[in-house]
Amino acid sequence: MIIYNVTVNIDNSVHDDWLEWMQRVHIQEVMLSGLFIENRIYKVLSDDGAGGTTYSIQYVCNSMKEYEQYRDIFAPALQALHSNRYKDKFVAFRTLLEVVK
């Protein structure tokens, strides 16, 4: 199994709107790709001093092939929607994890 992890630090001035939009719209749109089997959103509790609030959004798929399909077909448009909506109000980075056990 592959976990696609998106870590986002969101500015507190748009936090409540962002969190609601992520839960009601964005995550659901990612799941509608049909390539992920589950998702979770975590609030990061450690304070890195950057300001804002940090979240880890994780999407689980069965294989790298499914992740690559998402990345190539769906991710550009969905990431653009997020970037346009919260321009200059967030920092994000992505990591891939492989479930070992």
Secondary structure, DSSP 8 states (H G I E B T S, - for coil): -EEEEEEEEE-TTSHHHHHHHIIIIIHHHHHTTS--SEEEEEE--S--SS-SEEEEEEEEES-HHHHHHIIIIIHHHHHHHHHHHTTTSEEEEEEEEE---
